[in-house]
Amino acid sequence: MKFKVKKNPLLVMITLALIPIGLLGFFSEEKNEAWISLLIVTIIAIPMLWALVVSYHEVTDTHFRIVFGPIKKSIPLYDIKGIHYSYNPLSSPAWTFKRLEITYSHYNSILASTPKNESSLRDLLKEKCPRAKIEI
């Protein structure tokens, strides 16, 4: 089952603002500035736009998948030890400031955006991962 992620409007506006900012360099008389602007748009804006369009969580029979544009992570359900909220905005790329911290395996963890339908994800994960401590 797929779960779309919540998107904070402020983070979306900042991402969308990168495109015109990067393209402003093309109106400069300096050719080097134009190439630097193109580099900014390519390296930063395109992957972020990709993540804006393609960001979701998916729970299959065997795995919990996190997709954030070009970044993909798949965690076996039997490895999940716990899931709780994290509010550290500097810890990982996500569309929300409220994030899920998923602890799996031996002391490994990953942070992901909060899904739009938190209660459905919580119920599904409690069903699929009965040994995990799920606090969302």
N, C-alpha and C positions, 0 to 999 in steps of 0.2 A: 504494500500500500504506500502511495506517495503522499507526502505532506509538503505543501508550499511553505516557504519561510516568510516571516514577517519582515517588512522593510521599513526602516525608520525614514520618514520623508527628508530629514536633514541630510542623512548620509546619501540618499538618492540624488538630492539636488547638488551636493558637492561633487559627486561622480559625474553627473551630467554637465557641470560647469567646467570640467577638465577639457572637454572638446573645444569650446570656443577659446579658452585661454591658450591652449596649444596652437590653435590656428591663427592667433593674433600675430605670431612671429612671421607669418607669410607676408604681412603688410609692412615689414621692416625693410629698410634699404640694405641691411647687412644680410648676405646670403647665408653666413654661418648661423645667424639667429633663426632663420627659416628652417634649417635642418635640425637645429636643437629643438625647436617647437614640434616638428614632425616626430622626432624621437620621443618627446614627452607624450604625445598623443598615442603613439604606437605602443610604447612600453607600459604606460600606466592606464590610459583610458580604455583601450580595446579589451584587455582582460577584465577590467572592472565592468564594462558594459556587458560582456559575456556573462559575468557573474550576476549582473542585474537581471538578465533574461533567464538564465539557467541556474537557479538555486533551489534545492529541495532536499528533503530527507526521504529515504525509502526503507521500509522494513519488509524484507522478504522472509521466506521460511527459515533461512539460515544466517542472514547478515543484516546489519544496519548500515545503510549507505548514506554518506553525506556528500552532496555535490554542491560546489560553490564555483560555478563557471569552469575554468580549466582544472581546478583542484578537486580531486575525488579521493574519498577514503572509505574503505569498506571494513567493518569490524564484525567478526563472527559473534552471533548473539550469545553463545555459550561463554565467551570471554568477558562480556560486560559485567562489571562488578558493581557499578553505581552510576546514577545520573542525578545531577543537581544543578542549580542555577549558579552562574558566575556573572559578576558585574564589572569585570576588568576589561575596559575598552581597548587596551593596548596588547591584549594577549593573542588575538588571532583575527583573520579577516572574517567579518560577519556583517549582516545588514541590520543588526540590532545591538543595543548596548547590553541588554539582558541576554545572556547566552547560556547554552547547555554545556556543562562540563561532563564528558563521558569518560569514566574511568574503566579501563579494560586491561586484561592480561595482568602482568605484574607491575603495578605502579605506572602504567602508561595512561595518558589522558589526552583528550582532544576537545577543543571548544568549537561550538557550532551555533549558528543563528537559532533563535527560538522559532518553532513552527507556528503557523497561524492557528491551527487547531491543537493546542497543547494537551487538552484533556483526552482527545482520541489517541494521540501518540503515547501519552502516559499509560492509558488503559491497555493498548496493544503491547507495549513493552513489558508491562507487568505480567501480561499473559504469556509472552514469548520468553521472558527472562525471569522466571520465578525466584531465582536466587539473588538477583540484583537488588540493590537498595535504590529505589527510584523515588526521588524527592522533587518532582516537578508538578 
